[in-house]
Amino acid sequence: MPGCFKKTLFALASLISFVSFILIVVAMGTPKWMTGKILCKTGADLVNATDPELVKFSGEIYYGLFQGGKIRQCGLGGRHSKFTIFPHMVKKLNTGLHVMIIMFLCVTIFFSLVSFGFCILNAIKVPYRAIKGPAGVCLWNFLAGGFTVLAVTSFMAAVKLHHLTERIANFQENVFQFIVLEERFEDSFWLCVASATVHAVNLLLIAMSGIHFPKIKSKTEEANVTAEDIMY
């Protein structure tokens, strides 16, 4: 049976792994990975709009991995619309990269649950196989955190290098052209960053579980020294 200190650490690690699982699931299901301001360039150019008049042509956009929405302003008031990434819009984006982000997060969910189960196992008993012990828990947390970092990095690359926001804003726009004025990473994106951080904390906890504290002998044990012990 593991000691009280190890039980506490592994119980805390299991809770943290489950929190990571929840964070990723929530992040994938919400449409607020990115928000931004978009300008209807076609409308602004038609009327030669000056800086104060550009407000009439400035709209907003938000999106996640599966859905989003935008408010398009082209001089005739704001029009709100919602959209889904699959199955049509994704063909106009970097399809491989977008699907890869989702796959990375699904793998993260899997390894977070594996880590959760193994942490509970280690809190209950001492496994006889190394892969089921602290070494295995470290491996699952390292993989979960690593895939989360890959997903976050890939999404940033899609936004900054492949102009994801601009592609989404101009999807099925035959008349008007939109340009991005401002972009901001939102809560769902930062939940994934928090998930990666959580797994790093778990690795630290597992490392702490390997610390062996010296046993403090009681005075009774020190007094029970026989003549045979002294001879040796």
N, C-alpha and C positions, 0 to 999 in steps of 0.2 A: 504493500500500500504506500502511495506517495505521502510525504509529510504534509503538515498543515500549510507550510509556506508554498510548496509546489501546488497543492490543491487550489489555494487562493489565486496563484498566478495563472494557472491553466483555466480556472473558472472565468477569470477576467478576460483571458485571451479568447475563450469561446464566445463570450458576450461581444467582444470587439469584432470578431469574425462575422457574427450575425448582423451587427450594425453595418458592417461593410456591405454585406449582401443586400440589406434594406436600402442603403444609399444608392447602389447601382441600379436596383429595380426602380426606385423612384426617379432617378435621373433619366433612365431610358424611357419612362412612361410620360414624362412631362415635356411640353413644347417650348421650354424656355432655356435652351442652350445658348442662344445668341439673340440679341436685339440690336436694332440699328435704325438710323434715319436714312431715308431714300429720297432722292430728288427726281421729279419728272423732268428730265432734261429736254424732251421734245416740246412739252408745253411751255417751259421757261424760255426756250429759244424762239418759239413762235411769237411771243409777245415782247421779246427782249426785256425780260424781267430784271429789275435792279435788286440789290440786296434786300431792301425792305419788303419787296413783292415776292421774294423767293419762298416766304412762309406759306403762300397759297399753293405752292408746288412741292412742299416738303411733306412726305408721309413717314410712316413707321412700318417696321417689319420685325417679326419674331419667328423663330423656328427651333425645332428640336431634331431628333433623328427620324421621326416618323410623320410629323405634322407641324403646322405653323399657321401664321396669318399675316396679313398686311393691310395697311390703310394707304390707299393710293390717292394722292392729291394732284390733280392735273388742271386746276383752275376752276373746277366746277363743284367744289366741295369734296369732302372725304368719302371714299367708298371702301367699306370694310369687306374683306374676303378671307376665306380660310382655304387651306390646301393640304394635301397629303403628299408625302415624298414618294411613296409607293402606290401604284406600280409604274406611273408614267413619268413623273418629274425626275426620278432617279436616273433615267436614261439620258437626260440632259446634263446631269452632274458627272463627277468622276465616280462612276458606278462602283468600280472595284474598291476604291478607297472608302466610300461610304459603307459598303457592305462589310469591309474589313473592320471598321470601327465597331459596328454592331457585333460582329463575331468576337472581337477582342473582349468586349464587355460581357458577352455570354460566357466566355471561358472564365472570366473573372468571377462571375456568379457561381460557376461550378466549383472553382478552387476555394472560394470563400466558404461554401457549404462543406467541402471536404475538410477544410481547416477547422470549421466549427465542430464537426463530428470527432475529429482526432483530438481536439483540445478537451472535449468532454471525456473521451476515453482515457487520456492521460491524467485527468483530474480524479478519475475513479480508481484506476489501477496503473501499475507499471507495466507497459507492454514488453513482451519478450523479443519483439523484432524492432530493429532500429528505425525502419521506415514508418512504424506506427508511433514511435516515441518523439522526443523533442526535435530530432533531426528531420523527421518527416513533416512535423508541423512547420518547421522553418522553411522547408522546401515548398509546401503549399502556399504559405504566406508570401514567399518570394515570387512565386509564379503569379499569384493573384495580383500583387502589387505591380509586378512587371507588365502584365497584360493591361492593367489600368493605365499605366504610364504610356504604353504604346497607343491605347485608344485616345487618350488626351492629346498626345503629340500628333497623331494622325488627324484629329479634328482641327487642331490649330493649323496644320499644313493645308487642309482643305479650305479653311477660311482665308488664310493669308496668301498662300501660293496659287491656289486654284480658284480664288474669288467666288467662294461658295455663296455668299450673301447676294452678290450681284447676279449670279446665275439664277438663283431662286426668285429674286425680285423681277427678273425679265422673262420668267417662264410663261409661255402662251401670251405674251404681249406683242401683238402684231403691229400696233400703231405707235405706242409710246415706248420710249427707252428710259430706263431708270439707272441712276448712278448712286453709289453708296457714299453718304456723307460722313457717317459715323457708325462704328461697330463696338459692341460691348459683350464680353462673355458674361453669361448670367448664372443663376443659382444652380441649374442642373449640371452645368459644366464644372462648377466648383464643388459639387457633391462628389464627382468622380475624383477630383484632386484630393478631397478629404478622405475618400476611400483608400487611395494609394498611401496617404499619410498614416491611416489607421493600421494598414498592414506593416508599415515600418515600425510602428509602436509595438505591434505584436511580436515582431522579430526581437525587439529589445526585451520584452517580457520573457520570451522563451530563453534568451541568453541569460537572463537573471535567474531562471529556474535551475540553471546548471551550477549556480554558486553553492558551495558546500560550507556551511557555517560550522565552526568548531563546537564540539559538545562541551558544555560546562559541567565538570564533575562536582557532585555534591560532597559535603564534608564527610558524610557517612561512607561514601565510596573510597575517599582518600584514607580514612581511618582503617578500613578493612585490608590491611597489608599484612600478609603472613610472613613468617620467618623464611619460608621457601621462596617467596617473591623477592626478599631482600638478598638472598644468596645469589639469585640470578640477576 
